[in-house]
């Protein structure tokens, strides 16, 4: 991908993350229902992208700590009608945002 494509993927991922589109949470996160709003806000407002966690500049992964727990979130790309990989620039791409405890990865 060229720089323009990478910037577009990052923008589309940021929009999906801000809207929490296609969001799923792991079992461990679902058990933290009293903190769910704080967890969602931390993912939505995440800006700590760097070479270690975002080497390709696509804004498709992040990690943060909250109340003594480490969390990961990631975005995967799927075909609109099934669960096979999809090009993130495909207009029919379905983004799935997964939030999990780091220990569940």
Buried (B, 14 or more C-beta within 10 A) or exposed (E): BEEEEBBBBBEBBBEBBEEEEBBEBBEBBEEBEEBBEEBBEBBBEBEEBEEEBBEEBBBBBBBBEEEEBEBBBBBBBBBEEEEEEBEBEEEEBBBBBBBBBEEEE
